[in-house]
Amino acid sequence: MGSTAAPGRAPPRCRRAGRPRSAWSFEVVPAVSAALRDEAFRIRHQVYCEELGFEPSRPDGREADEYDAQSLHCLIRSRRSDEFVGCTRLILCRRSDPHYPLPFERTCAASLDRSILDPQAMPRNRIAEVSRLAVIGRYRRRSGEQLLAAPMTDASFGTSTRPRFPHILVGLYLATTELAALHGIDTMFVLSEPKLAHHFARLGVTITQLGAPVEHRGTRIPSALDVQGILRGLNFVMRPLHKVIAEDIRRATSAQLAAFGTAALSSN
């Protein structure tokens, strides 16, 4: 299964003057249409089902579950190849049943320390879960990355003499944070790898552990991220990248709203 865009999607946008393309060779694309969400489901199937075996393969080549209908989905595309190379989703609480548990609440039911944060006691319309981060295999070739769906390891940052930067995964997290801020989310929960807090600290991001580790596709730690705290705390390396990603998301969101407005007018 390929992760390139489906036939009939809009052609890639032309490069605009003044945008910092050389430093950021990817583009964040909110999945605001059924066709774009289908791209995310295909990437998830490629990574979670075919490459890592975390989920059973589906005949239609799409990995989806009951939480997708209540989620905000996002893709990341290579500007060089025009190929979608990663995705993520932000699961919102159900409007019709706000206390219906988010996935991590089920997985970590016995390990959450509710004296730190109790998701069930928080305003449910202000919390969400980051889930289904995935990066296709040929972008996960560094040591220790092949067995992770969306890796951030020591190798992702290189060495003091040969530094690197995990652009794709950082871009996905920044995109998710921006989507959360736009939708009034204060707190994001995530089942994180044990070293994620250490790696996030390099970027000026604080992550709060909420309980004991659990076994879920490897050792995972229930954690919380403060959305406004992330945006305030971004270091000097992250701020320009966040600005570009925020522009991509707001442009796509504005275009979606304009399309809805045009459709509403034409139906009247």
N, C-alpha and C positions, 0 to 999 in steps of 0.2 A: 504494500500500500504506500502510495506517495503522500507527502504532506504539502504538495504544491496546491495552489488555489484551484477551486472547482471551476469547470468551464462556465463562462458567462459572467464571472465576477468582474468588477470594474478594473480597467487597466491601471497599472501603477502610476501614482502621481508624479508629475515632473518635479525635478529638483528646483527648489525655490532659493533665490538669492538671499544671503544673510543667515541661512540655517547652518549650524555647525555639523556638517555631514562627516568631515574627516574623523572627528573624535567619536562619533556615534553612528555606527554602520548598520544599525537596526532601526526598525520603526514599530512602535506600539500601536496595535489596532484593536480597539474595543469591538467585541463580537456582538454588534447591535442588530444583526440580521440572521435569519435562519441559515443562510449559506455560510456565513462566517462562524456561527456556532458549530456547524457541521465540520468545518476545518478543525476546530478545537477537539471535537469528538474523535476525529480521525487521528490527530496527533496523540491523543490519550491512548487510543487503541494501539498505535504503533509502539509507544513507550511502555505502557502499563501491561499490555497483553502480549505483544509479539516479542519485544526486546527483553523485558524483565520478568514476565510471567506472574505479575502481581494479581491480575484479573484474568478470568477465562476469555478466550477469543470469541468474538461475536461474528456471525456469518456476514453481517453487513459492514464489518470493519470499522465500527464506531463504538467507543466506550462511553456509556452514559448511565446515569442512575436517577433515583427519585429526587435528588437534591438539585438537579440541573434546572428545573423549572423555576426555582426560587433563587437562582444565582446570577451574578454578573460575570460574564466571561470575557477573557482578554487573550489576544494573540500577540506574538512578536514575530516580525518578518525581517529577513535579511534584505538590505537595500541592494546588495551586490547581485544576488540571485533571484530576488523577488519571491523567495520561498518562505513559507511559514515554518519557523524552526522551534517554537515553544508556545506554551499556553498556560493559563491559570484560571481559577475561578474564585469568586468571593461569594460564599453562601450566606444569604440573608435569612433571618428567621421568618417563618411563615406568617403572613398577615392574618390568615384565618385561624391559625393555631400557634400563637407566638411561642408557647412553651414547649412545642414539639422539639425534641433535642436535636442539636447540631451533631454532625458525625463524631466530633471529638468528645462530646458529652457522653456518648455511648461507649466509645472505645476506652475512655478514661474514667468511667463511672466510679470505679473503686480506688482510683489513685489521685483524683483531684483534691487539692487542699483548699477547701472552700472558705477557710479563714483568710486566705490571700485575696481571692476573687471567687465569687459564686455566680456563675453565669445565669442561673435560674432566678437570682435575686436582682439582676441588673435590668434596666429598661431594654427589652428584647429588640426593639426597633433601632437600638444604638450599638448592637454588637453583630459580629459576623465571623465566619471562619474562612481562612485562606486554605484552599484545597486544590488537589489535582494539578500541582505544578509539574510540568513536563518539558523536557528538552530532548529533541531527537538525537539519535545515537551518534551521528558523526560530529556533533558539537559537544560530546561527552567523552573525549579521548584521552584526557590527562589521567595520570595515575590516581586510582581510587574513585574515579568518576563513573566508570562503566556500569556499575551495579546500582547506581542511584538515578532516580527519575529526574531530579533537578538538583545537581550537586553544587555544594559550596564547600570546598576542602582547602587544606593548606596549599595544595598544588594550584588551586584556582588563583592564588595571589602571587605565585612564583617565588622568587628569592630576592634578596637584597641587591644582587647584581643583575638579575633578570626578572624584574617585576612584571606581573600580569594583573588583569582585572576581570572578574567574572561578569562581563557586560550583560549577558542574556538573563541570568538569574537575578541580578540586581535590578535590571530593567523590569522584569516581571513583578518583583516585590514593590518597586516604586510605582508601577502602574496600578497594582492592586491598592496601594495606599492612597493614591490619588482618586481612584474610583470610590473608595470608602469615604474619603473626605467629601466628595461631591454628593454622596447619598446619605450624609448625616451619620455615618458610623464613627463612634468614638474608640471602640476597642475591637481589635482583630485577634482571634485565637488561631493557633497553628500547632500541629504536631511536628515538632522540630527535631532535627538531628542533634546529637549531644553537643557538637561544637558550634552550632549556629550562633549562639549568644556571643561566643568569642569572635567569630568572623563579623557579625553585625557590629560589634563594638569598634572594629577598625573603620567602619563607615559612619560612625556617630549615631548608631541606632541601639537603643536599649531594649532587651527582651527579658520578660519576667517569667521565671519558671513557676508553674502552678501546682506541681505535684511530682510524684515519683515517676521514673521512666516506665514505659510500657513497651511490650513487644508488638509492633505493628509494621510489618515489612522492614524489620530491623528495629533497633532500639530507638524509641521516639520519646520526646519530652513534651508534655502539655505546657504551652507557653502563651503569653499574651503580649500584644504590641499596642501601645497607645498611639493612635493615628496622628493627633496633633503634636505629640511628643516627637514622633519620627520626623515630621516636617520641620519642626523647630530645631532639631538636633543634627540635621544632616551636615556633614563636614564640607570643607571647601571643594573636595573632589566631587561630591555627590550633588551639590546644588545646581551646577550647570546641566547635569544629566537629568535631574528632576525637572528642570524648567522645560527642556525639550520634550520629555515624556508628557508633562502636564499639557503642553500645547497640543500634542497629538491627540490626547484624550478629549480635551475640550473642543477641538475642531470636529472630531467624530461625533461627539455628543450634540454639538450645535447643529451639525448636518442632519442628525437623526430627528431632532426636534423640528427642524425646518421641514423635513419630509413629512413628519406626522401632521404638521400644520397645513401643508399643501394638500395632503390627503383629506384632512377634515374639511377644508374649504371646498374641495371638489365634490365631496359627498353631500354638501348642503344645497 
